[in-house]
Amino acid sequence: MGDQTMFSLYKTGLAALGLAASDLVMPAAAGDLVAGRVKAGAKCSNCHGLDGMAPMAGAAKLGGQKKEYLRERLRNFRSGSRQNPQMTFIAKPLADADIDDLSEWYSAIKVAVEIPK
């Protein structure tokens, strides 16, 4: 079966599910972990902490979040489709590579949860 036939079957299957190829979430691009740490230290750590545990009240805890989630939120702040004056100001100048690096850093943090006994 050729590539064109496989693609047609793929699109037909998506259509049967009521989806379009554009509805699928693509995995986040790989960012640079070291660059993400440096950028987080310079741009994010005052509110969110370098460890992502948000020492500032009202700031989101970023450590251990899914990379795709972080990437989408930063892009939404940058575009203005998600509103928060401080985050929009911080995210506006970020390039896609900056967002990928920051998402890589904060998503790589391991967060342990302890359930009370």
Secondary structure, 3 states (H helix, E strand, C coil): CCHHHHHHHHHHHHHHCCCCHHHCCCCCCCCCHHHHHHHHHHHHHHHHCCCCCCCCCCCCCCCCCCHHHHHHHHHHHHHCCCCCHHHHHHHCCCCHHHHHHHHHHHHHCCCCCCCCC
